[in-house]
Amino acid sequence: MGPGHSGADAASKVAQVVAVRATAERRAGDLAGGALIASVCPGIVDTAASRP
């Protein structure tokens, strides 16, 4: 990882994916009916807070 990146970035994205998968499992009936459950995991955004 380059400057401004941390393990917390990766961990938060993993947690988001796990949460969406868990939601999809709980809503399996809705998914069978054509519903869509989606997640977006953007990369780091260049801001003052993301710089070292």
C-alpha positions in Angstrom: 0.0 0.0 0.0 1.2 3.5 -0.8 1.2 6.6 1.4 -2.2 7.4 2.9 -3.4 3.8 2.7 -4.0 1.7 5.8 -5.1 -1.7 6.9 -8.3 0.0 8.1 -9.2 0.8 4.4 -9.0 -2.8 3.4 -10.8 -4.0 6.6 -13.7 -1.6 6.1 -14.2 -2.7 2.5 -14.2 -6.4 3.6 -16.7 -5.6 6.3 -19.0 -3.9 3.7 -18.8 -6.9 1.4 -19.6 -9.3 4.2 -22.5 -7.1 5.3 -24.0 -7.1 1.8 -23.6 -10.8 1.5 -25.3 -11.4 4.8 -28.2 -9.1 3.7 -28.5 -11.0 0.5 -28.7 -14.3 2.4 -31.4 -13.0 4.6 -33.4 -11.5 1.7 -33.1 -14.6 -0.6 -36.8 -14.5 -1.2 -36.6 -11.0 -2.5 -33.7 -11.9 -4.7 -35.6 -14.8 -6.2 -38.3 -12.2 -7.1 -35.8 -10.2 -9.1 -34.6 -7.7 -6.4 -31.0 -6.4 -6.6 -28.8 -5.9 -3.6 -25.7 -3.9 -4.6 -22.6 -2.5 -2.9 -20.0 0.1 -4.1 -16.5 0.0 -2.6 -14.7 3.0 -4.0 -10.9 3.4 -3.8 -9.2 6.0 -1.7 -10.3 9.6 -2.5 -7.5 12.2 -2.6 -8.3 14.6 0.3 -6.3 16.3 2.9 -7.3 13.6 5.4 -5.9 10.9 3.1 -2.5 12.4 2.7 0.4 11.5 5.1 
